[in-house]
Amino acid sequence: MTTGESGLQVIRTIVWALIVAALAVFAYANWFRIDVTIWSSVVLNTPLPMIILTSFLAGFLPMWLFHRAGCWRLKRRIAALEAAQRSLIATQQEREEATIVIPESEKPTLP
């Protein structure tokens, strides 16, 4: 790891720590219960931060899974293309080795 990468890692860690601290302060400041009516007979008395977290995860998880599936598909495609390239290079090298060039001085001549 180079110096620049380790510096970025420190900054990334600090940013994540600040985000977690801000979320903890927000959750502490807003920890009051809210009645959520699911059906007319079902009412949940839930803390506000849990509602916000659930809403965030309901929007984030499908997009994250879609992103991971795209990354997985692209990695498979790259691996297949790299394998095809290696095969093509090996085939070209075999053809070059099979083609024997005979110099003019060594070619047989008719009497």
C-alpha positions as CSV (number, residue, x, y, z in Angstrom):
1,M,0.0,0.0,0.0
2,T,1.4,3.4,-1.0
3,T,1.4,6.5,1.2
4,G,-1.5,8.0,-0.9
5,E,-3.7,4.9,-0.5
6,S,-3.1,4.8,3.3
7,G,-3.9,8.5,3.6
8,L,-7.2,7.9,1.7
9,Q,-7.9,5.0,4.0
10,V,-7.5,7.2,7.0
11,I,-9.8,9.9,5.5
12,R,-12.4,7.2,4.6
13,T,-12.3,5.9,8.2
14,I,-12.7,9.4,9.6
15,V,-15.7,10.1,7.3
16,W,-17.4,6.8,8.3
17,A,-16.8,7.5,12.0
18,L,-18.4,11.0,11.6
19,I,-21.4,9.5,9.8
20,V,-21.9,6.9,12.5
21,A,-21.6,9.5,15.2
22,A,-24.1,11.8,13.5
23,L,-26.6,8.9,13.2
24,A,-26.1,8.0,16.8
25,V,-26.8,11.6,17.9
26,F,-29.8,11.8,15.6
27,A,-31.2,8.6,17.0
28,Y,-30.6,9.7,20.6
29,A,-32.2,13.1,20.0
30,N,-35.3,11.6,18.2
31,W,-35.9,8.5,20.3
32,F,-39.6,8.8,20.8
33,R,-42.2,6.3,19.8
34,I,-44.6,6.7,16.9
35,D,-47.8,4.7,16.3
36,V,-47.6,3.1,12.8
37,T,-51.0,1.7,11.6
38,I,-50.4,-1.3,9.4
39,W,-54.0,-2.5,9.2
40,S,-57.0,-1.1,11.1
41,S,-56.5,-3.6,13.9
42,V,-52.7,-3.7,13.9
43,V,-50.8,-0.7,15.3
44,L,-47.0,-0.7,16.0
45,N,-45.6,1.6,18.6
46,T,-42.1,2.0,17.1
47,P,-39.2,4.3,17.8
48,L,-38.6,6.9,15.0
49,P,-35.0,5.9,14.3
50,M,-36.2,2.3,13.6
51,I,-38.7,3.6,11.1
52,I,-36.0,5.7,9.4
53,L,-33.6,2.7,9.3
54,T,-36.2,0.4,7.9
55,S,-37.1,2.9,5.2
56,F,-33.5,3.4,4.3
57,L,-32.9,-0.3,4.1
58,A,-36.0,-0.9,2.0
59,G,-34.7,1.5,-0.6
60,F,-31.0,0.7,-0.3
61,L,-30.9,-3.1,-0.3
62,P,-32.6,-3.7,-3.7
63,M,-30.2,-1.2,-5.4
64,W,-27.2,-2.7,-3.6
65,L,-28.2,-6.2,-4.7
66,F,-28.7,-5.0,-8.3
67,H,-25.2,-3.4,-8.2
68,R,-23.6,-6.6,-6.8
69,A,-25.3,-8.7,-9.5
70,G,-23.9,-6.3,-12.1
71,C,-20.4,-6.5,-10.7
72,W,-20.6,-10.3,-10.6
73,R,-21.8,-10.4,-14.2
74,L,-19.0,-8.1,-15.4
75,K,-16.3,-10.1,-13.5
76,R,-17.5,-13.2,-15.2
77,R,-17.5,-11.5,-18.6
78,I,-14.0,-10.2,-18.0
79,A,-12.8,-13.6,-17.0
80,A,-14.3,-15.2,-20.1
81,L,-12.7,-12.6,-22.4
82,E,-9.3,-13.0,-20.7
83,A,-9.6,-16.8,-21.2
84,A,-10.5,-16.3,-24.8
85,Q,-7.5,-13.9,-25.3
86,R,-5.1,-16.4,-23.7
87,S,-6.5,-19.1,-26.0
88,L,-6.1,-16.9,-29.1
89,I,-2.5,-15.9,-28.2
90,A,-1.6,-19.6,-27.7
91,T,-3.2,-20.5,-31.0
92,Q,-1.2,-17.7,-32.8
93,Q,2.0,-18.8,-31.2
94,E,1.4,-22.4,-32.3
95,R,0.8,-21.3,-35.9
96,E,4.0,-19.2,-35.8
97,E,6.0,-22.2,-34.5
98,A,4.4,-24.5,-37.1
99,T,5.3,-22.2,-40.0
100,I,9.0,-23.0,-40.7
101,V,10.8,-20.5,-42.8
102,I,13.5,-22.0,-44.9
103,P,16.2,-19.6,-46.0
104,E,16.8,-19.3,-49.8
105,S,20.3,-20.8,-49.4
106,E,19.0,-24.0,-47.9
107,K,16.1,-24.6,-50.4
108,P,16.7,-27.7,-52.6
109,T,17.2,-27.0,-56.2
110,L,16.4,-29.1,-59.2
111,P,19.3,-30.4,-61.3
